[in-house]
Amino acid sequence: MTSDKDHIASCACGQLSVTAMGEPDMVSACNCLDCQKRTGSVFGVAAYYPRERMVSIEGTSKTFSRGSDAGRDLTMHFCPDCGTTVYWDLEMRPSHVGVAVGCFSDPEFFAPARAVWTQRQHHWVMFPGDLPTFPKSAE
């Protein structure tokens, strides 16, 4: 994958999108209960980009703020039309923006470098054996 190209993530209806430049600083698979609820799946995968590499945010978003299993606040930005959470701001990483990897709609997108909150992982979920895993947050 070319690390200097722009990557566009968008909601299901296309109204809300973000464009991020290059390779994210981190891609993480999170098994926490909050990510399970955010995605409606058994884990979420997030790409974390430095704010200065967020090229554009287009469309209208609504926000929802909540605490995390790590005790820090997150503010989710989701499409008011289709409900897709596209990106979020994190108290834990104020210089970064989290972007839902599924919103990139790119099967060649960067793979997770780690899996976190594996103490909440569903027993039938399997990550590659060489992927570092953490029972809680890896910070």
N, C-alpha and C positions, 0 to 999 in steps of 0.2 A: 504494500500500500504506500502510495506517495504521501509523505508527511507534510508537504507544503500546500496541498490543495485545500480548498474550502469544502466543508461538510455541512449539508443542510438537513436540519431536523424539523419535522412539521407534525402537526396534529392530524387526526384522521380525516377531517374535512378540508385541511389545507389553509385554514384562516390564520393560524398562528404558526410562525416558523422562526427558527434561529439559524444563523450561519456562523460557524466557528472555523477558524483558520488552523490548519495543520493537525498535528497529532495531539490528543489530549495529554495532560500531565499524568492522569491516572484513569484506568477503567477498572471498575470494581463491581463484583456481583454481591449484592446484599440480601441476606436472608432474614433481616429483622421483620418483626410483625408489621411495622409501619410501611415498609416497602411492599410487603405482601398485600396490604390493603390498598396502597397507592396504585399498584399494577393490576390487582385482581388475579395475580398469579402467585407462585410459591417463592419467587425472589424477583428483585429488580436488578437491572444492570445500568450503571451510570458512567458517563464520561465526564471528567472534571477538567474544564478549560479555564486558564487564567482569563480574567475579565478583559484584559487588553487584546485577547485573541477572539473575542466575540465580535464578529464583523457587523452583524445586524440582528435586530429583533424586529419582526414585522407582524402586524396584526394586533388584536386586542386580547389581553389575558385578564382573567380573574385570579385572585390569590387566595390561598388558604395557608395559614401559619399553624404550626404544631410543634410540640417537643419531639425529641427522638429518644430511642432506647438509651443513647449515650447522654441524655439530659441536656441536649442543646437544641436551639430552635432552627427550624427550616421554614422557608416560605415557598410554597409551590405555586407555579404559574401554569394555569391550565386554560384551555380554550372554553369560552363561555357557550359556544355552540355545540361542540361534540363532546366536551368533557375531558379530552386527553391532556394529561400532565406532560408538558414538553420540557420544562426546565425549572430549576429551583436555586434559591440562595441559601447558603448554610452559615450559621454562626461559627461552626467549626473551621470553615475555610472561607473567610470573608473575601479573599482575593480571587476566589474561583466561582464558577457557575457550574452546577450539575445539570447534565442534559441526559434525558432518557435515551439509551442507545437504540431501543426499538423504533424511536421516532426518526432515526436516520434512514430507515428502510434500506439498509446496505449490508448484505450478508458478508461483505469483505471488510466491514468496519473492524477496528482494533479489538482484539479479544481481551477479556478481563485479565488483569495482572494478579488478582487476588480475590478471594471470597471471604466476606466478613459476616459476623453474627451467625456462624455455623451452629451455635447452640440452639438456634431457632429453625435450622434447616430441616425440611421434610425428609423422613428416613429414606425415601426412594430417589432423592435427588443425588446425582453423582457428578462431581467436578473432576477434571483431569487430575491424575495423581501427582503431577508436578506443580500444580497450582497451589501457591501458599494459601493456607486457610487460617482464620482467626475466630475463636469462639465468640468474641465480641468485636468491637471496633478495632481497627489496626492503627488508626491515627497515624 
